[in-house]
Amino acid sequence: MKRLNWAIDKYLFDEYEERLVESLAKQDCNVYFYDDLCGKTFKEWITDKFTDKDIVVFHGSLQHGMQLSHLPIYPGTFMTIDKYECYKYYGYYGDNLLNEDYMMMGLNDVLRNKERIFDRYDNPKVFIRPSDGFKSFAGQLLSYRNFEQEFNVLLQSYGGIDMESLVLISGLQEIKEEYRFVVVDGKLISGTTYFDSENVGTYDPHYDKICTDEKAIKFADKMVGLYQPDKAFTIDVCKTGNDEYKLLEIGSFNCASMYGNDYGKIVDAVNLLAVKEYDDLFNI
């Protein structure tokens, strides 16, 4: 049997990089790190390192994951990027979504609709995020009082945002806890609590808490049955101020932080999937 190779973006997941490598070593995987300072672009580095004879799993940035998805290196990523567009998957989850009462419009039409937006949600702040699956900007809040100023700051962020981008807008809601679950080959493999009463509202997530909330786990498992964008992906669930469980978003497994998940279980499941995908592709 071929030895599995993992290609990982160096420094991107410092909080758990060592623990992930330990789990990969137990599975006798080759681990290679890409460093931006190596003198090669990611595409040059990975095509020098691997061919279609190698079984490769990537864990890193969305930009590198998208590049790899177009190269003859397998399976590489489980990342059908267009399936993570909000306008494509929101209909499958419906009322299970935290932002189920949403509006969508072009970014170039947001200012014109300011009054209509705030009248609808009757709140001094609203949430805005891109519909796209490659996170052209991070979801954030816009306030009524400083709307024009904050909107202009957003436009200048991330090197400038395309005004024709489709965006999603919804009302502000209270969140008590957030969880990230990893799904592999149609099964919920592991879950972690990355925000709770200790750190919610901060930018300092937990990297050491396995999810033990049975209601959150049951809800996430239900979501797996509603829509699966890829053979491996992540599901983010939250507990609201009303103690309801809602779906925040889904993401690419290859490019999402694992936070405090069970790395051993995830590596085992992803490796099995990678071998299966490779063997099916080459009729082995």
NUPALUM-884036 format. One record per residue (C-alpha): residue in three letters; x negated, y negated, z. Coordinates in steps of 0.02 Angstrom, whole numbers, plus 50000, padded with zeros to 5 digits. Example, Ala and Ser with C-alpha at 12.3 -4.5 7.8 and 13.67 -1.06 7.14 Angstrom:
<rs>
{'ALA',{49385,50225,50390}} {'SER',{49316,50053,50357}} 
</rs>
This chain:
<rs>
{'MET',{50000,50000,50000}} {'LYS',{49940,49825,49958}} {'ARG',{49883,49715,50100}} {'LEU',{49994,49564,50125}} {'ASN',{49924,49388,50111}} {'TRP',{49991,49234,50198}} {'ALA',{49943,49062,50131}} {'ILE',{49970,48927,50261}} {'ASP',{49951,48738,50256}} {'LYS',{49820,48695,50386}} {'TYR',{49866,48570,50524}} {'LEU',{50051,48566,50477}} {'PHE',{50108,48685,50613}} {'ASP',{49973,48657,50744}} {'GLU',{50095,48687,50888}} {'TYR',{50112,48872,50847}} {'GLU',{49979,48908,50716}} {'GLU',{49876,49017,50833}} {'ARG',{50026,49120,50888}} {'LEU',{50080,49147,50708}} {'VAL',{49905,49204,50659}} {'GLU',{49904,49326,50805}} {'SER',{50067,49402,50744}} {'LEU',{49998,49415,50568}} {'ALA',{49839,49499,50632}} {'LYS',{49945,49632,50717}} {'GLN',{50020,49670,50547}} {'ASP',{49845,49676,50468}} {'CYS',{49884,49530,50352}} {'ASN',{49755,49422,50266}} {'VAL',{49776,49240,50320}} {'TYR',{49713,49095,50214}} {'PHE',{49727,48910,50258}} {'TYR',{49738,48770,50132}} {'ASP',{49653,48609,50188}} {'ASP',{49682,48449,50089}} {'LEU',{49497,48408,50116}} {'CYS',{49436,48565,50027}} {'GLY',{49407,48470,49864}} {'LYS',{49545,48558,49767}} {'THR',{49728,48524,49740}} {'PHE',{49846,48651,49813}} {'LYS',{49885,48720,49641}} {'GLU',{49700,48741,49601}} {'TRP',{49665,48822,49768}} {'ILE',{49805,48948,49766}} {'THR',{49783,49001,49584}} {'ASP',{49596,49027,49617}} {'LYS',{49638,49131,49771}} {'PHE',{49780,49242,49707}} {'THR',{49849,49326,49552}} {'ASP',{50010,49418,49515}} {'LYS',{49923,49575,49582}} {'ASP',{49931,49505,49759}} {'ILE',{50080,49501,49878}} {'VAL',{50084,49325,49948}} {'VAL',{50196,49235,50074}} {'PHE',{50180,49046,50093}} {'HIS',{50212,48939,50247}} {'GLY',{50186,48753,50228}} {'SER',{50251,48591,50154}} {'LEU',{50400,48574,50039}} {'GLN',{50290,48493,49907}} {'HIS',{50171,48640,49903}} {'GLY',{50313,48764,49914}} {'MET',{50395,48688,49761}} {'GLN',{50232,48697,49665}} {'LEU',{50208,48879,49712}} {'SER',{50385,48925,49661}} {'HIS',{50335,48888,49480}} {'LEU',{50176,48994,49482}} {'PRO',{50155,49181,49443}} {'ILE',{50117,49223,49625}} {'TYR',{50244,49335,49711}} {'PRO',{50352,49324,49807}} {'GLY',{50264,49163,49862}} {'THR',{50420,49075,49921}} {'PHE',{50602,49114,49952}} {'MET',{50655,48941,49900}} {'THR',{50793,48909,49774}} {'ILE',{50781,48723,49811}} {'ASP',{50942,48667,49727}} {'LYS',{51044,48781,49841}} {'TYR',{50998,48670,49988}} {'GLU',{51088,48520,49913}} {'CYS',{51223,48465,50035}} {'TYR',{51351,48444,49897}} {'LYS',{51323,48625,49847}} {'TYR',{51331,48712,50015}} {'TYR',{51443,48601,50123}} {'GLY',{51600,48676,50047}} {'TYR',{51552,48851,50104}} {'TYR',{51534,48800,50287}} {'GLY',{51679,48675,50292}} {'ASP',{51745,48640,50467}} {'ASN',{51595,48729,50543}} {'LEU',{51485,48580,50497}} {'LEU',{51440,48447,50623}} {'ASN',{51460,48319,50483}} {'GLU',{51617,48396,50408}} {'ASP',{51700,48224,50397}} {'TYR',{51575,48151,50274}} {'MET',{51563,48031,50128}} {'MET',{51447,48051,49979}} {'MET',{51392,47915,49861}} {'GLY',{51242,47851,49768}} {'LEU',{51117,47758,49877}} {'ASN',{51143,47609,49760}} {'ASP',{51326,47599,49816}} {'VAL',{51302,47604,50005}} {'LEU',{51289,47416,50035}} {'ARG',{51448,47383,49937}} {'ASN',{51541,47509,50044}} {'LYS',{51479,47447,50214}} {'GLU',{51650,47393,50279}} {'ARG',{51738,47547,50216}} {'ILE',{51607,47660,50296}} {'PHE',{51619,47581,50468}} {'ASP',{51808,47567,50461}} {'ARG',{51819,47753,50428}} {'TYR',{51708,47807,50572}} {'ASP',{51753,47669,50695}} {'ASN',{51579,47673,50772}} {'PRO',{51440,47542,50781}} {'LYS',{51319,47670,50705}} {'VAL',{51329,47795,50563}} {'PHE',{51217,47937,50507}} {'ILE',{51140,47943,50333}} {'ARG',{51037,48079,50249}} {'PRO',{50996,48130,50070}} {'SER',{51098,48267,49990}} {'ASP',{50943,48342,49910}} {'GLY',{50857,48495,49978}} {'PHE',{50681,48425,49976}} {'LYS',{50713,48292,50108}} {'SER',{50671,48135,50009}} {'PHE',{50695,48044,50174}} {'ALA',{50734,48098,50352}} {'GLY',{50912,48082,50415}} {'GLN',{50934,47926,50522}} {'LEU',{51057,47804,50598}} {'LEU',{51112,47636,50528}} {'SER',{51196,47508,50640}} {'TYR',{51334,47389,50587}} {'ARG',{51251,47237,50665}} {'ASN',{51083,47259,50576}} {'PHE',{51146,47359,50428}} {'GLU',{51068,47259,50287}} {'GLN',{50899,47246,50373}} {'GLU',{50893,47431,50421}} {'PHE',{50952,47483,50248}} {'ASN',{50813,47382,50165}} {'VAL',{50684,47459,50282}} {'LEU',{50748,47631,50230}} {'LEU',{50729,47588,50046}} {'GLN',{50546,47543,50072}} {'SER',{50508,47701,50172}} {'TYR',{50425,47859,50105}} {'GLY',{50342,47761,49966}} {'GLY',{50508,47695,49902}} {'ILE',{50671,47791,49882}} {'ASP',{50761,47817,49717}} {'MET',{50917,47707,49720}} {'GLU',{51010,47837,49617}} {'SER',{50990,47969,49752}} {'LEU',{51149,48051,49814}} {'VAL',{51170,48023,50002}} {'LEU',{51284,48089,50137}} {'ILE',{51357,47976,50270}} {'SER',{51451,48028,50427}} {'GLY',{51497,47965,50599}} {'LEU',{51382,47969,50750}} {'GLN',{51412,48119,50864}} {'GLU',{51344,48175,51032}} {'ILE',{51231,48328,51029}} {'LYS',{51179,48421,51187}} {'GLU',{51069,48558,51115}} {'GLU',{50994,48611,50949}} {'TYR',{50941,48784,50893}} {'ARG',{50847,48852,50743}} {'PHE',{50881,49028,50682}} {'VAL',{50783,49126,50552}} {'VAL',{50879,49236,50430}} {'VAL',{50789,49371,50330}} {'ASP',{50872,49487,50204}} {'GLY',{51045,49444,50266}} {'LYS',{51008,49470,50451}} {'LEU',{50985,49350,50596}} {'ILE',{50808,49390,50655}} {'SER',{50768,49263,50791}} {'GLY',{50827,49100,50867}} {'THR',{50750,48961,50969}} {'THR',{50814,48812,51070}} {'TYR',{50710,48664,51014}} {'PHE',{50810,48524,51094}} {'ASP',{50907,48529,51258}} {'SER',{50939,48418,51410}} {'GLU',{50751,48401,51438}} {'ASN',{50709,48322,51270}} {'VAL',{50864,48287,51165}} {'GLY',{50852,48118,51080}} {'THR',{50663,48125,51073}} {'TYR',{50539,48177,50939}} {'ASP',{50460,48307,51052}} {'PRO',{50543,48477,51019}} {'HIS',{50513,48634,51121}} {'TYR',{50397,48766,51049}} {'ASP',{50419,48896,51185}} {'LYS',{50605,48928,51210}} {'ILE',{50691,49079,51135}} {'CYS',{50878,49048,51116}} {'THR',{50975,49145,51248}} {'ASP',{51143,49060,51218}} {'GLU',{51253,49204,51160}} {'LYS',{51386,49085,51092}} {'ALA',{51256,48996,50984}} {'ILE',{51189,49163,50922}} {'LYS',{51363,49227,50881}} {'PHE',{51404,49065,50789}} {'ALA',{51243,49072,50688}} {'ASP',{51277,49253,50642}} {'LYS',{51449,49201,50579}} {'MET',{51367,49066,50471}} {'VAL',{51254,49197,50391}} {'GLY',{51410,49281,50323}} {'LEU',{51475,49122,50242}} {'TYR',{51328,49071,50131}} {'GLN',{51152,49131,50097}} {'PRO',{51045,49019,49986}} {'ASP',{50895,49137,49986}} {'LYS',{50833,49303,50051}} {'ALA',{50745,49207,50192}} {'PHE',{50803,49040,50261}} {'THR',{50838,48944,50422}} {'ILE',{51001,48891,50502}} {'ASP',{51007,48744,50623}} {'VAL',{51151,48748,50748}} {'CYS',{51197,48623,50884}} {'LYS',{51308,48615,51038}} {'THR',{51409,48455,51039}} {'GLY',{51464,48344,51181}} {'ASN',{51627,48443,51180}} {'ASP',{51531,48607,51198}} {'GLU',{51577,48659,51021}} {'TYR',{51451,48745,50909}} {'LYS',{51423,48669,50738}} {'LEU',{51306,48691,50591}} {'LEU',{51179,48551,50570}} {'GLU',{51094,48609,50410}} {'ILE',{51007,48751,50321}} {'GLY',{50826,48749,50263}} {'SER',{50691,48844,50172}} {'PHE',{50606,48973,50283}} {'ASN',{50439,48942,50199}} {'CYS',{50438,48757,50239}} {'ALA',{50530,48745,50405}} {'SER',{50451,48742,50576}} {'MET',{50480,48903,50674}} {'TYR',{50472,48808,50840}} {'GLY',{50485,48937,50981}} {'ASN',{50552,49083,50881}} {'ASP',{50489,49262,50901}} {'TYR',{50345,49259,50775}} {'GLY',{50319,49447,50786}} {'LYS',{50498,49487,50735}} {'ILE',{50493,49359,50595}} {'VAL',{50327,49420,50525}} {'ASP',{50388,49600,50528}} {'ALA',{50549,49556,50436}} {'VAL',{50470,49438,50309}} {'ASN',{50331,49561,50268}} {'LEU',{50456,49699,50235}} {'LEU',{50556,49581,50124}} {'ALA',{50399,49523,50031}} {'VAL',{50348,49702,49990}} {'LYS',{50525,49744,49935}} {'GLU',{50536,49590,49824}} {'TYR',{50366,49625,49747}} {'ASP',{50404,49808,49716}} {'ASP',{50573,49767,49639}} {'LEU',{50495,49636,49526}} {'PHE',{50362,49754,49459}} {'ASN',{50469,49913,49466}} {'ILE',{50350,49998,49586}} 
</rs>
